[in-house]
Amino acid sequence: MADEVVVEVEMAESRSSNREAKAKARAMEDEPWVKLIRESLTVKEDEDVDIRVSVFDVPKQLQVHKPEAYSPQFIGLGPYHHRHPELYGMERYKIDAARRALKRLLRAAAGPSHDVLDELVNELQGHDLKVRAHYHRYLELSREALSLMMIMDGAFLLEFLTIHHHHAVAEGEEGASSIWTKRMEHLVDLGGSGTGRKSAHGLILRDMLMLENQIPLFVLAMINAKCSSVSVDEASRRLTLKVTGLMKELCPFKMEGNFPETSCDVTKHAHLLELLYHLVVPAPTDTTENAHTTPPFSGHIMEMQEPEGGGQGQEEKPSACTGNEHAMMQLFEFVALKLKGGRLGKVMKPIELVVKAPWNKLAGMHVESFMSADANQQEITIPSVSELVSSGVKFKPTNGDLSTASTIAFDRKTATLYLPAVTLDGNTEVVLRNLVAYESSAASGPLVLTRYTELMNGIIDTDDDVALLRKRRVVLNHMKKRDGEAAKLWNGMSRSVQHSRVPTLDKVIEEVNRYYDGRWSVKTKRFMRKYILSSWKMLTFLATISMLLLTTVQAFCSVYTCSRWWFGDLVAVVPSESE
């Protein structure tokens, strides 16, 4: 009995000690969080008052279709993908870049290297709340860890921008052509032609413009000013040239003459992706907000040569469901030809009655809705490029941002649809997807870019549609698999965006549909579908029965020699094989 009591006491003491150990471990885990919260609550800083959140988690409904377009594949920048195992390979390059930045800072300062580092870390810690205010997610990093991470990522980004900006290298900017080039030459394509572009270069460019892979531009400007031997204004000017040069290369839309070079103050923008979005879709003004009625076209038209034959003489492209319809038409023509003469010509009268019957009311469903009930649920209602071209619509490329009413417009008098010239290459899909993700998360006004992607998806169904736009210079396609891959790009975008309404673009879509619906060829085609071909199952059944009856009659007559009596007229017209 005494032994049992001793065992119970020991077990109780063991449980108590385990609880105390767990409590201590939990307290140790909570200690960094408690310290961070206390520092945040006691620090006297008002810099985050006017800072809007600009770095978001990509919405799940966007990420599910193509997650690799939103997660960095080569280098992580910022806290969201910090220290991910698959991105460890680039950490040493970031450390090397930070070391070289500190050396340049050391040359301008008096003191040992660790003092220079501490000074830079302390200065960034003073902006800790401002840095955190840019991120939607709560950052569990300490102030010091966040500052060190910003120094490493910012130094690498600055070094990459400097090498990438060939004008700075040509001008002999300090350190741009010596050790920087040697250490990173295998990561950056230093050739100006873009041929033989290194795979790492393209991966870095794509990762730099992912929504979850951003660092604040003011951090970049601060490190750049500290590590530069020129004045603050000159350092800011050089940084602007580097950043806008990169934006000009990565921007999918051609904006020659409208792209800012030095007038854009990069420090007023949150990060690289936000800056690119601002260039593509500038903040709305009174002019753009009230431009619900499209004025006569006055935008910039790109010089181009119209393809031979224009667009009006091309054959009308059959729709996706016309295979069965075409076969039915051929079958009826064959039967009608055989039964034109003789007593069997009477069979055509009931068939004509069947054809003219309102089968759409009896069936209650058109062939298109039956064959593809959910295929294009998310697409806007607009004809494809092939259908528009066959109805006489012409396409013209334009330059300019998407907020300008004349960039996307339809001129009914000339039947011309104006669309911005867009370049498609290996980076375009990632850039467009992340711009759309940023717009859906941050934009307070109409989702202009999202609506544009919906428009492009609506008019592009196949590679033939891309080919027509490419010939008219609306699409500048540099993708490896050319038109087929480009068509998949636009069709894939439609399944990963939320529908939106933009008055100016919706008006263009409405005008295009009104013009297309008013064409007699379109009206005739729709009449045939609605009243003749909408009940193809019943018509197929009747045609099959008719063919069986004809086969039976033919077999009967071949045995009982009734052809001269029954097919008298037909035999008189058709000569025998011996003749």
HELIX and SHEET records of a PDB file:
HELIX    1   1 ALA A    2  THR A   42  1                                  41    
HELIX    2   2 LYS A   60  GLN A   63  1                                   4    
HELIX    3   3 PRO A   67  ALA A   69  5                                   3    
HELIX    4   4 PRO A   85  MET A   90  5                                   6    
HELIX    5   5 GLU A   91  ARG A  107  1                                  17    
HELIX    6   6 SER A  113  GLN A  125  1                                  13    
HELIX    7   7 ASP A  128  ALA A  133  1                                   6    
HELIX    8   8 ARG A  143  HIS A  164  1                                  22    
HELIX    9   9 HIS A  166  ALA A  170  1                                   5    
HELIX   10  10 ILE A  179  MET A  184  1                                   6    
HELIX   11  11 SER A  199  MET A  208  1                                  10    
HELIX   12  12 LEU A  217  LYS A  226  1                                  10    
HELIX   13  13 VAL A  232  LEU A  250  1                                  19    
HELIX   14  14 VAL A  266  LYS A  268  5                                   3    
HELIX   15  15 LEU A  272  VAL A  280  1                                   9    
HELIX   16  16 ASP A  286  GLU A  289  1                                   4    
HELIX   17  17 THR A  322  LYS A  338  1                                  17    
HELIX   18  18 ARG A  343  VAL A  347  5                                   5    
HELIX   19  19 MET A  348  LYS A  356  1                                   9    
HELIX   20  20 TRP A  359  ALA A  363  1                                   5    
HELIX   21  21 VAL A  367  MET A  371  1                                   5    
HELIX   22  22 VAL A  385  SER A  390  1                                   6    
HELIX   23  23 THR A  428  ALA A  442  1                                  15    
HELIX   24  24 VAL A  448  ILE A  459  1                                  12    
HELIX   25  25 ASP A  463  LYS A  471  1                                   9    
HELIX   26  26 ARG A  482  SER A  494  1                                  13    
HELIX   27  27 PRO A  503  ASP A  517  1                                  15    
HELIX   28  28 TRP A  520  TYR A  531  1                                  12    
HELIX   29  29 TRP A  536  TYR A  560  1                                  25    
HELIX   30  30 SER A  563  TRP A  566  1                                   4    
HELIX   31  31 GLY A  568  VAL A  573  1                                   6    
SHEET    1   A 4 HIS A 300  ILE A 301  0                                        
SHEET    2   A 4 LYS A 394  ASN A 399 -1                                        
SHEET    3   A 4 THR A 416  PRO A 420  1                                        
SHEET    4   A 4 ALA A 409  ASP A 411 -1                                        
SHEET    1   B 2 VAL A 422  LEU A 424  0                                        
SHEET    2   B 2 VAL A 475  ASN A 477  1                                        
END                                                                             
